[in-house]
Amino acid sequence: MRNVWTVATNAFREAVRDRVLYNLVFFALLMIGASILVGQISIGIEETVIVSLGLTATSVIGLMIAIFIGVGLVSKEMDKRTLYALLAKPVERWQFLIGKFIGLVMTLAVNTVVMAAGLYAALWVVKHPLVRNDAYVLVAVYLILLKLAIIVALAMLFSCLTTPFLAILFTFGIYVAGVFAQDLRTVQAVNLSEGAMRLMRGISYLLPNFENFNVMGAVAHGEPVAWALVWQATLYALLYCATVLAAGAAVFSRRDLK
């Protein structure tokens, strides 16, 4: 685990030094600040608007960081030829992959904390002091981070399989499909055969069900989030990330890096 942690800390430092990262976080904080102005226009629902826009900004900016930096974690190392020097040391390829994953998840955790702090600051400006129900915003932020961890794992898997451009397209496509995974299980199409319906449902179970992590609507309206949902979502994210990373490690271990 020492090798994994070394790769993770180096990936974290590299991501933190990335100027694009700061620009995206600044843009998210700007959107959160703008939500105060929008909330002033929306008389009576200021808090709902601020929480909705703040969590949406956190999710969208986190998605961009997870996809673009996640894909570049492996491909950039190969393009710069730094991967060869690293693997020449006693570091296995799977250790490199998991270390990069942990490093980027750490980066996303720091960024989501910063954006959550900006959201709480916006709430404090509109209504002070904060109330107990505002703590549910942290639950929503935590579930967003779990969703982003799955996206990072998918981005790294596709970066081991194909070019960076295609990896970005595939990861974004899986994300969009995962948003509607729940609908694929319940859709009733008249023109589709029973076999096609079963295939569609089977694919929906392979896709990451991102609806499991969507509590923004409930939190924006001050509704509590069941703890059963939180631990089930945590277990789901851990198992899905482990499966995807195992597949990515298997592919990466067989890839010809010459």
C-alpha positions in Angstrom: 0.0 0.0 0.0 3.0 2.3 0.4 3.4 2.4 -3.4 -0.3 3.1 -3.9 -0.2 6.0 -1.4 2.9 7.5 -3.0 1.3 7.5 -6.4 -1.9 9.0 -4.8 -0.1 11.8 -3.1 1.8 12.7 -6.3 -1.4 12.6 -8.3 -3.0 14.9 -5.7 -0.2 17.4 -5.9 -0.2 17.4 -9.7 -4.0 18.0 -9.8 -3.8 20.7 -7.2 -1.2 22.6 -9.3 -3.4 22.4 -12.4 -4.7 26.0 -13.2 -7.7 24.6 -15.0 -8.8 23.1 -11.7 -8.8 26.5 -10.0 -10.7 28.1 -12.8 -13.4 25.6 -12.6 -13.7 25.9 -8.8 -13.8 29.7 -9.2 -16.6 29.4 -11.8 -18.6 27.2 -9.4 -18.2 29.6 -6.5 -19.2 32.4 -8.9 -22.4 30.5 -9.8 -23.1 30.0 -6.1 -22.7 33.7 -5.5 -24.9 34.5 -8.4 -27.6 32.3 -6.9 -27.9 34.9 -4.1 -29.0 37.4 -6.7 -31.4 35.0 -8.3 -32.7 34.1 -4.9 -33.5 37.7 -4.2 -35.7 37.8 -7.2 -37.5 34.5 -6.2 -39.4 35.9 -3.3 -40.3 33.2 -0.8 -38.1 30.5 -2.2 -34.6 32.1 -1.9 -33.2 29.1 0.1 -34.5 26.6 -2.4 -33.0 28.4 -5.3 -29.6 28.9 -3.7 -29.3 25.2 -2.6 -30.5 23.9 -6.0 -28.1 26.1 -8.0 -25.2 25.5 -5.5 -25.5 21.8 -5.6 -26.0 21.8 -9.4 -22.8 23.9 -9.8 -20.9 21.5 -7.5 -22.1 18.5 -9.5 -21.4 19.9 -13.0 -18.0 21.3 -12.2 -17.1 18.1 -10.4 -18.2 16.1 -13.4 -15.9 18.2 -15.7 -13.0 17.7 -13.3 -13.6 13.9 -13.0 -13.9 13.3 -16.7 -11.1 15.5 -18.2 -8.5 15.1 -15.4 -9.5 11.5 -14.9 -8.8 10.6 -18.5 -5.6 12.6 -18.5 -4.2 10.8 -15.4 -3.0 7.8 -17.5 -2.7 9.2 -21.0 -0.7 12.2 -19.9 1.8 10.0 -18.2 2.2 7.9 -21.3 2.5 11.0 -23.6 5.2 12.5 -21.4 7.0 9.2 -21.1 7.1 9.6 -17.3 5.1 6.4 -16.9 8.0 4.3 -18.1 10.3 5.6 -15.5 7.7 5.0 -12.8 7.0 1.5 -13.8 10.7 0.7 -13.9 10.6 1.1 -10.1 9.0 -1.6 -7.9 5.5 -0.3 -8.7 2.9 -2.6 -10.3 0.6 -1.3 -12.9 -2.5 -1.9 -10.8 -0.9 0.1 -7.9 -0.3 2.9 -10.3 -3.9 2.9 -11.5 -5.4 2.7 -8.0 -3.0 5.4 -6.7 -4.1 7.8 -9.5 -7.7 7.1 -8.7 -7.3 7.8 -5.0 -5.3 10.9 -5.7 -8.0 12.4 -8.0 -10.8 11.4 -5.5 -8.8 13.3 -2.8 -8.7 16.3 -5.1 -12.4 16.1 -5.8 -13.1 15.8 -2.1 -11.1 19.0 -1.4 -12.9 20.9 -4.2 -16.3 19.7 -3.1 -15.6 20.9 0.5 -14.5 24.3 -0.9 -17.7 24.6 -3.0 -19.8 23.4 -0.1 -18.3 26.1 2.1 -19.2 28.6 -0.6 -22.8 27.3 -0.7 -23.1 27.6 3.1 -21.7 31.2 2.9 -24.4 32.0 0.4 -27.0 30.5 2.7 -25.7 32.5 5.6 -25.9 35.8 3.7 -29.6 35.1 2.8 -30.6 33.7 6.2 -28.5 33.8 9.3 -28.1 31.9 11.5 -28.2 28.6 9.8 -30.6 26.0 10.9 -30.4 22.2 11.6 -31.9 21.2 8.3 -29.1 22.9 6.4 -26.9 20.0 7.5 -28.6 17.9 4.8 -26.7 19.9 2.2 -23.5 18.1 3.4 -25.3 14.7 2.8 -26.1 15.8 -0.8 -22.5 16.9 -1.3 -21.3 13.6 0.0 -23.5 11.7 -2.5 -22.3 13.9 -5.3 -18.7 12.9 -4.4 -19.6 9.2 -4.5 -21.1 9.8 -8.0 -17.9 11.6 -9.1 -15.8 8.7 -7.8 -17.6 6.3 -10.1 -17.1 8.7 -13.0 -13.3 8.9 -12.2 -13.1 5.1 -12.3 -14.9 4.9 -15.6 -12.7 7.7 -17.1 -9.6 5.8 -16.0 -11.0 2.5 -17.5 -11.6 4.1 -20.9 -8.3 5.9 -20.8 -6.6 2.4 -20.6 -8.7 1.2 -23.5 -8.5 3.9 -26.1 -7.4 7.5 -27.0 -8.1 10.4 -24.6 -10.7 12.0 -27.0 -12.7 8.7 -27.3 -12.3 8.1 -23.5 -13.9 11.5 -22.8 -16.8 10.7 -25.2 -17.3 7.2 -23.7 -17.2 8.4 -20.1 -19.7 11.2 -20.8 -21.9 8.8 -22.7 -22.0 6.4 -19.8 -22.8 9.2 -17.5 -25.8 10.4 -19.6 -27.0 6.8 -19.9 -26.5 6.3 -16.1 -28.7 9.3 -15.4 -31.6 7.5 -17.2 -30.7 3.9 -16.1 -33.7 3.8 -13.7 -36.0 4.8 -16.6 -34.7 2.0 -18.7 -35.9 -0.5 -16.2 -39.4 0.8 -16.1 -40.0 2.0 -19.7 -42.9 0.4 -21.5 -42.3 0.6 -25.3 -45.1 -0.6 -27.6 -42.9 -1.2 -30.6 -40.2 -3.2 -28.8 -40.3 -7.0 -28.5 -40.0 -8.8 -25.2 -36.4 -9.8 -26.0 -35.4 -6.2 -26.7 -37.1 -5.1 -23.4 -35.1 -7.7 -21.5 -31.9 -6.6 -23.2 -32.6 -3.0 -22.3 -33.2 -3.9 -18.6 -30.1 -6.0 -18.5 -28.0 -3.0 -19.9 -29.6 -0.7 -17.3 -28.3 -2.9 -14.5 -24.8 -2.8 -16.0 -24.9 1.0 -16.2 -24.2 3.1 -13.0 -27.5 4.2 -11.6 -26.8 7.8 -10.8 -30.3 8.3 -9.6 -29.2 6.6 -6.4 -27.1 9.7 -5.6 -29.7 12.4 -6.5 -31.2 14.0 -3.4 -30.8 17.6 -4.5 -34.5 18.2 -4.9 -35.3 16.9 -1.4 -32.5 18.8 0.2 -33.4 22.0 -1.6 -36.8 21.8 0.0 -35.5 21.1 3.4 -36.5 17.4 3.5 -34.4 14.9 5.4 -32.4 12.2 3.7 -32.7 8.6 5.0 -29.5 7.2 6.4 -30.4 3.9 4.8 -30.1 5.6 1.4 -26.7 7.0 2.4 -25.1 3.8 3.4 -26.7 1.9 0.5 -25.3 4.5 -2.0 -21.9 4.3 -0.3 -21.8 0.5 -0.6 -23.0 0.7 -4.2 -20.3 3.2 -5.1 -17.6 1.2 -3.5 -18.6 -2.0 -5.2 -19.0 -0.3 -8.6 -15.7 1.5 -8.3 -13.9 -1.7 -7.3 -15.4 -3.6 -10.3 -14.5 -0.9 -12.8 -11.0 -0.4 -11.4 -10.4 -4.2 -11.5 -11.4 -4.2 -15.1 -9.1 -1.2 -15.8 -6.2 -2.9 -14.0 -6.7 -6.1 -16.1 -6.7 -4.1 -19.3 -3.8 -1.8 -18.3 -1.6 -4.8 -17.2 -1.9 -6.3 -20.7 -1.5 -3.0 -22.6 1.7 -2.7 -24.7 3.3 0.6 -23.7 6.0 0.6 -26.3 
